[in-house]
Amino acid sequence: MAELHIIGQIVGASGFPQSSLFCKWGIHTGGAWRLLSGLKEGQTQVDLPQTGDMAYWSHPIDLHYTTKGLQGWPKLHLQVWHQDAFGRCQLYGYGYCHVPSSPGHHHVRCVTWRPLGSWQEQIAQTFVGGGPQLRSTDIIYSGADRYRLHTVAMGTVELELGIIMRHFDRYGVES
């Protein structure tokens, strides 16, 4: 069976309206993929930058997969959250990116977005906080009904990923 090893980190995020951010992340794969070691999901710590708008997390990612086919290549889905001074958490953005399909070191920038909601929800969000969220996070990476959403662009999450591939040549993939 072919093996894919993903080693890297979620470096941090920038371009969001406020600082004090943390990130929830997960990996989605197709049915032919099996996780041998590592965690499929996790959460970073909260970073409140003293200078600049870049929140640094340096959160490690270390996953080892086996597969019998290329369909369902791994996708990394992200949720960026803001934590205020009272400990309340507010969703700041969703995003996803495909794990690079070539071996080596990769710098990946993942853009994020959040649902816009009605004008009443936008006013309530300004004064009370909160805001619309997705009922099912599967829509982040599936794209089936994502085109019907009204969204607003948010910041960017930066990742550094090292990709190691083994035995993919048996499935016609040249590395």
KAVENZI-V856789 format. One record per backbone hydrogen bond with DSSP energy under -1.0 kcal/mol. NH is the residue of the N-H (numbers start at 1). CO is the residue of the C=O. Records with the same first field share a line. If there is no record, write none. Layout:
BEGIN
NH: CO / CO
END
This chain:
BEGIN
2: 67
3: 166
4: 65
5: 164
6: 63
7: 162
8: 61
9: 160
10: 59
11: 158
12: 158
13: 55
14: 156
21: 47
22: 81
24: 79
25: 42
26: 77
27: 40
28: 75
30: 72
33: 30
34: 66
36: 64
37: 64
42: 25
44: 23
47: 21
55: 13
57: 11
58: 11
59: 10
61: 8
63: 6
64: 37
65: 4
66: 34
67: 2
75: 28
76: 97
77: 26
78: 95
79: 24
80: 93
81: 22
82: 90
83: 20
84: 88
87: 84
90: 82
92: 80
93: 80
94: 113
95: 78
97: 76
99: 74
104: 163
106: 161
108: 159
110: 157
112: 155
113: 94
114: 152
116: 150
122: 118
123: 119
124: 120
125: 121
126: 122
127: 123
128: 124
129: 124
139: 136
140: 137
142: 138
143: 139
148: 145
149: 146
152: 114
154: 112
156: 14
157: 110
158: 12
159: 108
160: 9
161: 106
162: 7
163: 104
164: 5
166: 3
171: 168
172: 169
173: 168
END
